[in-house]
C-alpha cells in the first residue's frame, strides 16, 4: 500500500508540475499581439509587392501629399496678394500729414488768386467802363490794376512757390520755370506801368505822377523785383558762378524775393483804396463797387499771407531727388 500511495503522490506531483508549466506558459500566448504589431510595420513594403491594384493604391498615396501641397500653395497666393493690397492701402493712408496740409493750402492759394483776378476784371468791367486804349486814358488806366494783379501778384507769388508746389520735378527744370514766370510777370508789370503813366499824361489837364505813397512803394517793389531777377539769373542760371558764392547769395535772394512780394501786396492795397476814394462816389456808404473793392483788397492780403507761409514753413521745404544729386555730381554746380 505504501508503494501505491507513493505512486499516487508522484502522479499528483507530476500533474501539479504540468499545471504549473501550463500556467507559466500561458503568458507566452500574450505575446501574440506584440508579434502582430511588429509584423504590421513593414506592411507598406509587402503591399507594394502585390498586384497592380496595390501599386495604384501606393501611387495614389504618394500623390496625395503633393495635391495637399499644391492646394496649400494656391491658397497662399491670394493671401500674399491680400497682404500686398493691404500694404498699399496702408501707404496711402499713412501719407505724410505735412504734405497733405501743404497740398490743401496750395490749392486754396490758387483758388484765392484766381478769384482775385476774376473779381478785378468784374470790378473794372462793370463799374469803370472796361478796357481801352490811348484814345481813352481813363479806360486805358484799367489795364493797370488788371495786369498788376495778374503779373505782379498772382504770377509773382506762384513763381515763389514753384519749387515747393512741384517738388518731384528736376531742379534744373524748376529753375527755368521760375525764371520764365518771373519774365512773364515783368512784361505785364511794364505794360501796367505804361498804362498808368499814359492815363496821367494824356488827359487835359495832365495829372502829376509819382506823388502818392502807393506810387513810391509800387515803384520800389518793381525796382527790387528787377534787381532780384538780374542777380538770380546771373548767379543760378548762367554757368561759371562759384558754388560758395551761390550758397552765400541764396539767403539774400530768398529774403528780397519775399520782401518785394510783400511790398507789391501792400502797394496794391494802397492803390485799390486810392482808386476807390477818387473814382467811387459816396464810397463811405459802401456801394456795390466799394464792397467789391474791399473784397478784392482782402483777397490780396489772404493770397499774400498764404504764399509767404507756404514759402517759409520749414516742413514744406522741397527735398532733393536723385536726379538733382546726379546732376550736381556730373556738373559740379546745381
Residue pairs with C-beta under 8 A, 6 or more apart in sequence:
44 58
47 54
47 57
47 58
48 54
48 55
48 58
98 315
98 316
102 164
102 310
102 313
102 316
105 306
105 309
105 310
106 161
106 164
106 165
106 310
108 306
109 157
109 161
109 303
109 306
109 307
109 310
110 158
112 299
112 302
112 303
112 306
113 153
113 154
113 157
113 158
113 303
114 154
115 299
116 149
116 153
116 154
116 296
116 299
116 300
116 303
117 146
117 149
117 150
117 154
119 292
119 295
119 296
119 299
120 145
120 146
120 149
120 296
121 146
122 292
123 145
123 289
123 292
123 293
123 296
124 130
124 131
124 142
124 145
124 146
126 289
127 280
127 288
127 289
127 292
128 138
128 139
128 142
128 279
129 138
129 139
129 142
130 139
130 142
131 139
131 140
131 142
131 143
131 146
132 138
132 139
132 140
132 142
133 139
133 140
134 140
134 198
134 202
137 198
137 199
137 200
137 202
137 203
138 199
138 203
140 195
140 198
140 199
140 202
141 195
141 196
141 198
141 199
143 191
143 192
143 195
144 192
144 193
144 195
144 196
144 199
145 192
145 268
145 271
145 272
145 275
146 192
147 188
147 189
147 191
147 192
147 195
148 188
148 189
148 192
148 264
148 268
148 271
149 268
150 188
151 184
151 185
151 186
151 187
151 188
151 189
151 192
152 185
152 188
152 189
152 192
152 221
152 222
152 225
152 264
152 268
153 264
153 265
153 268
153 300
153 303
153 304
154 303
155 181
155 182
155 184
155 185
155 188
156 182
156 185
156 225
156 260
156 261
156 264
157 261
157 303
157 304
157 307
158 165
158 181
159 178
159 181
159 182
159 185
160 257
160 258
160 261
160 307
160 311
161 307
161 310
161 311
162 174
162 177
162 178
162 181
163 171
163 174
163 178
163 318
164 310
164 311
164 316
164 317
164 318
166 174
166 177
167 318
167 319
168 321
169 177
170 321
170 323
170 324
170 327
171 320
171 321
171 323
171 324
171 327
171 334
172 327
172 334
175 236
175 237
176 237
179 229
179 232
179 233
179 237
182 225
182 229
183 229
185 225
186 225
186 226
186 229
189 222
189 225
193 222
197 209
199 207
200 206
200 207
200 208
200 209
201 207
201 209
209 215
210 216
210 219
212 270
212 274
213 270
214 267
214 270
214 271
214 274
217 263
217 266
217 267
217 270
218 264
218 267
218 268
218 270
218 271
220 263
221 260
221 263
221 264
221 267
224 256
224 259
224 260
224 263
225 260
225 264
227 256
228 253
228 256
228 257
228 260
231 249
231 253
232 253
232 257
234 241
235 241
235 245
235 246
235 249
235 253
236 246
236 253
239 333
241 333
243 332
243 333
246 333
258 308
258 311
258 312
261 304
261 307
261 308
262 304
262 308
265 300
265 301
265 303
265 304
268 300
269 297
269 300
269 301
272 293
272 296
272 297
272 300
273 293
273 297
275 293
276 283
276 289
276 290
276 293
276 294
277 283
280 287
280 289
280 290
280 293
281 287
283 290
286 294
310 316
324 334
327 334
328 334
